[in-house]
Amino acid sequence: MHSFIQTAYAQAQQDTTSNFNPEYAAKRAYALSMPVFAAALAGDAKQYVLMLPKFKGAISCSPDNAEKAWMLGRLLIAAKMMDADDSVLEKYRDEMRKILEPLNEQKDNAAMRAWAWAYLVASYDASTEASYIQAISAMATAGEYLSADASLTEKMWTTVMGAFASALANDDACYKAYAKTTLNEVRGERSLEQVFAALPADDYPAWLIASLQFAALKVNDYELYNDLDEPLTAAMKNAKSNDLMLAQATLVHATEFLYRQSHKLC
């Protein structure tokens, strides 16, 4: 796992173009987000601390748009996984809201905005707190703005991010809405295996399945959890390097979750 993260980090830094070019900074933030997020999932504090300043720097130089909010979302959840102070988490939430709220009524970049709101949802514990309710509502609205001809990748990642975020927030009802109702709508008459196999290799299908499986594990949806075993194994065999890294890191995170749960019962 450690070597995968190191390699992805090195690749993300190969281009030496200045961070102060906003367009480049956004691309670099995206590239750096993957090893940073993988390190957080895997609990690799050493690699996380090493990479974090450059990731934050690239984000800060990116244009204030949906993509920046999405990257801030990855930063937010990585920080939460690494047990950052609440003040740090709230700072990232505030930055995301300032970007996302003015975009709520727009239909452009609907998938990216849905993913950003999903990370915001995932940073909370389910409650009646106004900020949580707002984030859940905005995530759903952004998903509804997906056009009928949106790609399968956009539809599937929006669905999985909704399930993943809801599970992390301990919102079982919202999880079921995404993992059952919305997922069934997206796949139609196709089996799960057929849907996953139809995703392009560049669109992180292994990580998508691993994220959905972790969400199922988090809310004790063992039927879906078991149904995803074979598709995940198949996807990981053909996964590209960053996809494999993130899928493996998610499995490490799931193993750690199971360990913590088992010790709560002792």
N, C-alpha and C positions, 0 to 999 in steps of 0.2 A: 504494500500500500504506500509506504513511504517513498519508494523509488518512482511510483506512478506520479505522485504529487510533485516531486522534485523535477521530473521531466516536463510535466505540464507547465510548471512555473518557469522553467528555462525557456520553453518555447514561447511563452507569453511575453518574454522580454527580448526576444531576438531582434525585433524592429526597434531601432534607437531613435525614431522620430520623436520630436519634442512632445511632452505631455500637454503643452499649451496649445497645440492644435486641437480644437474641440472635437472635430470629427475623428481624429486619430485617438484622442483620449477615450472616447466612447467605445471604440473597438478594443482598445487595450483594457479598459475596465471589464468588458465582457470576457476577454481571454483570461484575465487574472481572476475573475470571479470563480472560475471552475476549480482551480487548485485550492483557492482559499476556502470555498464551500466544502470541498472534499476533505480538507484538513479538519474543518470544524466537525463534520459528520463523523470522521474517524477518531476525533479527540486527540489529534496530533498538535499539541500546543506549541511545540518548537517550530514546526513549519508554519503554523497559523501566524504566530507572532512575527516571524521573518517576512512573510509575504504581505501582511496587513497594511503597512504604510504605503506601499506602492499601489495597492488596490484602492485605498482611500484617496490617494493623490490623483489617480486616473479618474475616479468618480467626480472629485471636486472640480476637475477641469472639463467635464463633459457638459454639453448643453442641457438646460433644464427642460427635459421632455420625458415622455413615458419610458424610454429606455433607461434614462438615469434613475428614475424612480424604481424600476425593476432591479437595477444593480444595487441601489440602496436597500432594497428588500432582501437581496441575498446577503448583504453586509449585516443587516439587522438580525436575520435568523442565524447567521454564523456567530454573531456576537452572543445571541441568546444561548446557543449550544455551548459556547465557551464560558458561560456564566458571567457575562459582563454585568456591571452595575445597572440598576434600573434607570439611573440618570442617563447612561449611555444609550440604552434602548429607546428612551423617550426622545432623545436628541435625534436619532435616526428616524423615528416615527414622525416627528415634527417636520423634518426635511422632506419626507415622502409626501405628507399631506399637503404641504405648500405647493408641490409640483402637481399632485394628482387632482386635488379638489377643483381647480379651474378647468380641468379636462373632462369632468364627469359627464357633461352633456354632449361631448363630441363622440363621433362614431369612428374616427381614425384611430389606428393602433389599438383596437379594442382588446385583442388578445394580450398584448404586452401590458396594458393597463390592468386587465384582470389578473395577470400573474403578479404584478406589483401589489395590488390590493390583497391578493392571497397571502403574500409574505407578511403584510401588515396584520391580517387576521391571525396568522400563525404565531404572531408574537404575543398574543393575549391568551388568557384563560377565558373560556366562554363565560359570559356574564351578561347582565342587563346594562352594563356600563355603556354610556352613549357612544363612546369612541369605538367600542367593539361592534355595536349594532350598525354604526355608520359604515365601518369597514366591510362587514358582511354584505350590507345592502349594495355598496359600491362595487364589490367584487361580482355580485350577481348581475347588476346592471351592465357592467362592462362585458360580461359573458353574453348577455342578451343582445348586445350590439354587434356580435359576430355576424357577418353576412352569411346568407345561405350558401354562398360559394366559397366560404372560408376553407382553408386546407384541412385535411384530416389531422395534420400535426397541430394546428391551432386549436381545433376542437378537442382533441385528446389531451393536450397539455393544459388547456383551460379546465377541463373536467378533472383531471388528476390533481392539478394544483388546488382546486376547490376541495377535493377530498382530503388531500394532504394537509392543507391549512386547517380545515375543520377538525381533523383528528388531532393535530398538535394543540389546537385550542380547546380540546375536550368537548367539542360540540357534536354529539352523536347524531342529532337530527339533521344538521347541515351536512354531515358526512354522508348520511344515507341518501340525501337529495342528490349529491354528486355521484357517489359510488354506485348507486342503484339506478335511480330514475334517469339522470342525465347520461350516465354511461350507456345505459340501454338505448336511449334515444340516438346517441352518436353511432353506436355499432349497428343498430337496425337488425337486419336478419343475419348479420355476420357473427361468427363466434369470436370470442376474445382473441384466440390464436390468429384468426384471419385479420383482425383489425391491427394487432401488433405487427404482424408480418408485412402489412401494407405500409407501415411507416418507413420513410427513407432512413438509411443508416446515418445520415448526417444530422438527424433530428433527435438523437439521444433516446432511442427506443428502450434500451436496457435500463437507463436511469429512470425513465418514465414508469416502467413496470415495477422496478424496485421501490420507487416512491409510493406507488399505489399499494404495493404489498406492505410497506411499512405502515401506511395509513390504516390498512385493514388490521394489522397486528395491534396498533395502538388502541383501536376501539373494539377489539375482540371479535372482529368479523373473520372468523377462522375459515368459513366457507370460501370467501373470495381469496383470502390469504393462500389457501391450499391450491385453488384454481390457478394461481399465478406462478406456481413453482416451475412447471414445464415451459411456459412462455418465457420466463425470465432466464432459465438455463439456455434456451435456444438463442435468445437475444444476446446474451453475454458471449456466446461462442463466436458471434459475428460482429461484435461491437468494435467500434473504433476506439482509439486509446482514451480520449477524455470521457467518452460514454462509459467505457469499462471502469475507469477510475471512479467515476461518480456512483455507478451502480455498486461497485465493491464497497465504497465508503458508506453507502446507505445500508448495506448488509452489516457492516461493522457496527453502525449506529443501532441497527435493530438488535444485534446480539447484545450490545451494552444495555439496551432498554430491557431485554428479557432478563439479563443478569440483575439489574436493579429491581425489577418486579419480583423476581424469585426471592430476593433478600428481604423485601418488604413483608413477605409471607412467613418469614422465619421468626 
